Amino acid sequence: MDNQINSLRVSIGEQIRLRRKELMITQPDLADIAGISINTLYKIERGQANPTIEVLGKILDVLGLEITVGVKQLKR
């Protein structure tokens, strides 16, 4: 389970970083616009933070991203 959580954090961070760069927004600018600390954003992009849904929502809103949840297929 820990590997899945870590993989999810890394994946979310990569997507945020890729989209931010695509939009040519600097880390300090994104942090300022989203109303979060630059340190928090650095850690999220590196997959080292466990952000709240509220913090993720602020970042994703600025970047025009969304998170969707699906049902995992069970292995039989």
C-alpha positions, 0 to 999 in steps of 0.5 A, a space after each residue: 500500500 505504501 508503494 501505491 501511495 508513493 507512486 500516486 504522490 509522484 505521479 500527481 507531482 509530475 502532472 502538476 510540474 508538466 502542466 505548469 511548464 506547459 503553461 509557462 508558469 514559474 513555481 513561485 508564480 503558481 504558489 502565489 496564484 494558488 495561495 500556497 507556500 512555495 515550499 509546499 509546491 516544491 515538495 508536491 512536484 517532487 512527490 515528497 508531500 501529502 497535500 490536502 484535497 484543498 491544496 490540490 484543488 487550488 493548484 489544479 484549478 489554476 492549472 486547469 486540471 482535475 482528478 478523477 476517481 475510478 473503480 479498480 478492477 479486482 484480480 480473481 
